[in-house]
Amino acid sequence: MSVDLSPFTSLDEFERHALEVLPAMPRDYYRSGAWAEVTLRENRAAWERLRIWYRVMRDVSDRSTRAEVMGRSAAMPVCVAPTALQRMAHPDGELATARASAAAGVPMILSSLSSTSVEDVRAAATAVDPAARTWMQMYIGRDRGMVRALAQRAHAAGCDALVLTVDTPTWGIRERDIRNHFRVPEGMRIVHLERPGGPTGHAGSGIHEALSWTIDASLTWRDFEWLRDSTPLPVLLKGVCRAEDAARGVELGAQGILVSNHGGRQLDGAPATVDALPHCVDAVAGRVPVLVDGGVRRGTDVLRALALGAQAVCVGRPILWGLATAGEPGVAKVLALLQHEFDVTLALAGCSGVDDATADLLRP
Ligand SMILES: Cc1cc2nc3c(=O)[nH]c(=O)nc-3n(C[C@H](O)[C@H](O)[C@H](O)COP(=O)(O)O)c2cc1C
């Protein structure tokens, strides 16, 4: 039975609905932050605290939400963040997300812990738009051969960037997952990173044991250099908080910096990404694009991010809420709402496009 999406007027509506309809295990896996979920809440609250000092009398009748994102034009400065195991939200999972983001004209970052292969995701995206963009999120796990093979696979499938997540030397502790004995559901596979010597993720409770082999606590900058040299694709760093780490990443060849705290799922007590963003923007000093994710729920947040120097934002959970509500049309509506809100925000702030979203909007 298809859901009537006309009453869904905001991303928060999708969240409310998804939390009602999802079974406890995926619901809690998706919504959780680490420990007391302070950073999870702060990500959202910190955007809301920023006041927008709008301009008036600027003729905003001819506007566009289009933006350059990592060297190419996108329909808006928004990307789909990588989130694992999307088939727990809807049987179409990542395929629905790929089609909806291709139709919306925004890049999709595919999680390496996806429940659908990168080849199938690329086929779904390019069937909608041959120019659709997919970036492959990577962890560097203990088995470097597996990592290299996935990087090659992503390149062969037509991905145009790798996104290396660097905030996960170990998994953050998400208490709801422990209580629910989180495990990859029967019949679902983490297709790119099967557990060596056995079925995927059916042992243990909580994400620690279920996915332990996909990450490596010994990672250093050398491992980033190794990945950079193993692929012809540009590599972005995802999960950066501090200015010196952003600068170091750029010096070592990162082609983009994604300021993120993994949606509050790793170190609880980390600053909201909006608070970390200006430090990273200063440190990067325009050498490569800076992106940000975490708690972006409104078109006003997109404007705030741009005014702080980000080139684009990524959205994580709202995509899952759209999927859980209605599959592909749900994700499409989430992205359409965000674009509409961003367009209206531009107009009300006195901007005709992203180039007008300058710092003085937040600090007049
Ligand atoms: C359920 C879930 C799964 C996620 N899986 C991954 C992942 O596999 N790799 C990764 O780099 N980030 C992952 N993230 C983090 C997101 O990419 C993103 O940083 C975060 O969700 C942004 O915050 P938001 O959900 O408030 O938009 C996940 C987040 C959630 C909520």
The ligand as an SDF file (V2000), in Angstrom:
LIG
                    3D

 31 33  0  0  0  0  0  0  0  0999 V2000
   22.1500    4.5740   10.4670 C   0  0  0  0  0  0  0  0  0  0  0  0
   23.4050    5.2730   10.0900 C   0  0  0  0  0  0  0  0  0  0  0  0
   24.4020    4.5740    9.4370 C   0  0  0  0  0  0  0  0  0  0  0  0
   25.5670    5.2260    9.0480 C   0  0  0  0  0  0  0  0  0  0  0  0
   26.5030    4.5240    8.3560 N   0  0  0  0  0  0  0  0  0  0  0  0
   27.6390    5.1490    7.9810 C   0  0  0  0  0  0  0  0  0  0  0  0
   28.6170    4.4580    7.2080 C   0  0  0  0  0  0  0  0  0  0  0  0
   28.4550    3.2970    6.8730 O   0  0  0  0  0  0  0  0  0  0  0  0
   29.7510    5.1330    6.8980 N   0  0  0  0  0  0  0  0  0  0  0  0
   29.9580    6.4460    7.2470 C   0  0  0  0  0  0  0  0  0  0  0  0
   30.9820    7.0170    6.9300 O   0  0  0  0  0  0  0  0  0  0  0  0
   29.0210    7.1240    7.9360 N   0  0  0  0  0  0  0  0  0  0  0  0
   27.8780    6.5100    8.3070 C   0  0  0  0  0  0  0  0  0  0  0  0
   26.9380    7.2180    9.0000 N   0  0  0  0  0  0  0  0  0  0  0  0
   27.1370    8.6550    9.2600 C   0  0  0  0  0  0  0  0  0  0  0  0
   26.5290    9.4880    8.1370 C   0  0  0  0  0  0  0  0  0  0  0  0
   27.2680    9.3620    6.9570 O   0  0  0  0  0  0  0  0  0  0  0  0
   26.4890   10.9880    8.4710 C   0  0  0  0  0  0  0  0  0  0  0  0
   27.7690   11.3920    8.8910 O   0  0  0  0  0  0  0  0  0  0  0  0
   25.4690   11.3470    9.5440 C   0  0  0  0  0  0  0  0  0  0  0  0
   24.3450   10.5110    9.4710 O   0  0  0  0  0  0  0  0  0  0  0  0
   25.0420   12.7930    9.3530 C   0  0  0  0  0  0  0  0  0  0  0  0
   24.1690   13.1810   10.3360 O   0  0  0  0  0  0  0  0  0  0  0  0
   22.5700   13.2390   10.1600 P   0  0  0  0  0  0  0  0  0  0  0  0
   22.0970   11.8070   10.2230 O   0  0  0  0  0  0  0  0  0  0  0  0
   22.1620   14.0280   11.3490 O   0  0  0  0  0  0  0  0  0  0  0  0
   22.2600   13.9000    8.8500 O   0  0  0  0  0  0  0  0  0  0  0  0
   25.7510    6.5800    9.3800 C   0  0  0  0  0  0  0  0  0  0  0  0
   24.7520    7.2830   10.0360 C   0  0  0  0  0  0  0  0  0  0  0  0
   23.5820    6.6440   10.3880 C   0  0  0  0  0  0  0  0  0  0  0  0
   22.5090    7.4350   11.0800 C   0  0  0  0  0  0  0  0  0  0  0  0
  1  2  1  0
  2  3  1  0
  2 30  2  0
  3  4  2  0
  4  5  1  0
  4 28  1  0
  5  6  2  0
  6  7  1  0
  6 13  1  0
  7  8  2  0
  7  9  1  0
  9 10  1  0
 10 11  2  0
 10 12  1  0
 12 13  2  0
 13 14  1  0
 14 15  1  0
 14 28  1  0
 15 16  1  0
 16 17  1  0
 16 18  1  0
 18 19  1  0
 18 20  1  0
 20 21  1  0
 20 22  1  0
 22 23  1  0
 23 24  1  0
 24 25  2  0
 24 26  1  0
 24 27  1  0
 28 29  2  0
 29 30  1  0
 30 31  1  0
M  END
$$$$
